[in-house]
Amino acid sequence: MTAIIETVSVWAIPFLIGFIPIYGWLKGIKVYETFVEGAEEGFRMAVRMIPFLVGILVALNIFEASGALDAVIHFLSGPLRFLGVPAPVVPLLLVRPLSGGAALGITTGLLHRYGPDSFVGRLASTVQGSTDTTFYVVTLYFGSIGIKKIRYALTVALIGDLAGFIAAVFICHQLFG
């Protein structure tokens, strides 16, 4: 069974790369022209995203460089520790909705300092997998297609992040407590 799974996993991508164009050609679709049109639209979308990417990165850097992030971390460390969140994980909880790269950097630092099998390491890894970069996603996706009023999308996404944080803490305490 393992040999079959390994064979399928090795050949799945090459098969799809070959099968999809052949299937399209058999259906009478101009495969190359369609591919070029899609690539052109992708490039236009990337160019439209650049101002929003720059905006979110500048805002994140200002927030961190001003010391506001450190102040918020200091303010929240006590109450979160009471709820079972170790103080070293607090920066990750705050940065994860803002920047995936910064959150990954924090997680890497926590794993190096405390180890991947420590409670802090396991909680940080679980938070990484159970939450998203909400502000980045909202800014990028809504901005790139020109939506100015996001309505309740940000609120619902932040509630989802909060649920992910709470679930990560609860599950880690249950499993690794």
N, C-alpha and C positions, 0 to 999 in steps of 0.2 A: 504494500500500500504506500509506503514511504517513497519507494522508487517511482511510482505513478505520479504522486503529488510533485516530486522534484522535477520529473519530466514535463508535466503540465506547466509548472511555474516557469521553467526555462523557456518553453516554446510559446507561452500565451501571448506575450507582447509581439514577437516577430509574426505570429500567425495573424493577429489583429491588424498589424501594419500592412500585411500583404492582403488579407481578406477584404478589408473595408474598401480600398480602391478598386479591387477586382469586382466586388459586388456592385459598387456604384457604376462602374463601366458597363457591366452586364445590364443594369437598369437603364442605361442610356444617358447617364449623367456625365457632363463634361467634368471629370474629376480634377484635373489640373487647374482649370479655370476657376472652379468652385473653391479649391484650396487657396489660390492666389487672392480671390475676393475675401475670403475669411481672414487671411493673413493681413490684408490691407485694412480691414475693419478693426482687427486686433491692434494694429499699429496706431490707428487714429484714436482708439480707446486709451491706449497707453499714454499718448500725448495729452489727452484730456485729463488724465489722472495726475499728472505731474504737479500742478499747482496745489492740489489737495494733499498730496504726499508731503510736499515741502511745508505746507501749513501745519500739519499735525506734528511733523518732526521738530519744527521750530518751537511750537507751543510746548511740546514735551521737554525740550532742552531748557526752555525758559523756566518751566515749572521746577525742574530739577536744580538748575543753576541758582535760582533765587533762594533756595533753602526751604521753599514751601513744602516740598516732598518730605524732607527731614522733619519738619515741624508736624506734619500730619502723621507721620510714622510714630513720632514720639508721643503724640496725643492719643493715638489708638492702641499703642502697645499694651498698656495696662488693662483696659477693658477686654481686649482680644485675648490676652493671656488668661484672664478669668474664664473666658469661654472655651479655653483649651487650645488656643492658637499660640504656638511658641513665637516669641518676639522676633527671631531671625526670619520668619516667614512673612511678617507683616509687610515689608517692602514689596514682596512678590504679589501679595493680595492687592496692593494699591497700583502697581505698575502694569500688571497683566492686562487690564482693560485698555490701557493706553498704547502699549508697544510690545509686540511679540519679541522683537530683538532684545529689548531691555529686560523683559521677563526671562528670556532664555539665558541671558547673561547672569541675572540674579540666581536663577536655578542652578546654573553651572557652578557659581561661587558657593552656593549652599551645599551642593553635592561634593565639591572638593573639600570644603571645611568640615562638614559633619559626616560625610560618607553616604553612599546611596542606600545603605541598609538601616540608617538611623531614622528615627521618627520624622525629623525635620526633612531629611532627603526624600522620604516616601511621601510626605505631605506635599512638599514642593512639586514633586513629579506628578502627583495626583491632581493638584491644582492646575498645572500646565495642561493636562489632558482633559480637564473637565470645564474649562472656561475658554473664553475667546478674547481677542483684541477688539473689544466692542467699539471704542471711539475710532480706531483705525478703520474698521470695516464700515461703520456708518459714514464716516467722512469720505472714504474712498468710493464706496459703491453709490451712495446717494449723490455725492458731488460729481462723479464721472458721468452720470446720466442726467444731471441737471435738476435734480429734485431739491428745492429749497426748504420746503416744510416737511420735516420728517415725521411729524405728528407723534405718535406713541412708540415709534420703533426704538428710539434710544431708551425710553423707560422700560419697555419690555425686555430689551437686550440686557440692560443692567440688572433687572430682576432675575433674568436667566443666569447672569454671572454670579449674583449673590446666591442663588440656589446651587450653582456649581461649587462655590466656596464652602457653603454649609455642608453640602453632601460630601465633599472631599474631606473636611475635618471630621465629620461624623463617621464616615467609612474608615478613615485611617485610625481613629480611636478604637473602633470596633475590631478592626483586623490586626492592628499593630500596637494598640494602646499601651 
